[in-house]
Structures are given as C-alpha cells and as structure tokens.
C-alpha cells in the first residue's frame, strides 16, 4: 500500500486539475466513481475501497469540502502540506 499524495496539473501557471491518491494496492484501478461536493469525484476500486479523489475544479477547492469527503470515506483530514499547492494557487 502506498500512502496518499496529491498530484496537480498546471497550465499557464494555474492548476487545472488535481488528484488525491489514497492508499491503494498494486493493480488497483477505478471501477466506479461518485460525485461528491462541487468539483470532487471519488474513485472506488472493484471491492468498494476509495482509492482517490479527483479535484476537477481546483480554483474552487476548499479544504473543508475535501475534509468532509475524507471523513465520509473514514480517512484522516488533509494536512496543510498535502494540499499546499492548491491552497497557494
């Protein structure tokens, strides 16, 4: 299992998409998705485990909205360092 981490895609110096990878097993792929708060989509593995959160609107990103989704998934809240690239943008 890998620990979670954030990957951000920038265009012209501005974030256009981001993905918070949650702990996953080798070979995990998204089998289904669920829309949550505005601009947040959760990816689930075939066995129902949440494996990531797509952040489709990074400019509208809020830490409270993401933390609410993480709580629903029984994940720890995001740390400031994890989401620093989105907060700074």
Buried (B, 14 or more C-beta within 10 A) or exposed (E): EEEBEBEBEEEEEEBEBBBBBBBBEEEBEBEEEEEBBEBBBBBBBEEEBBBBBBBBBBEEBBBEBBBBBBEEBEBEEBEEEBBEBBEEB
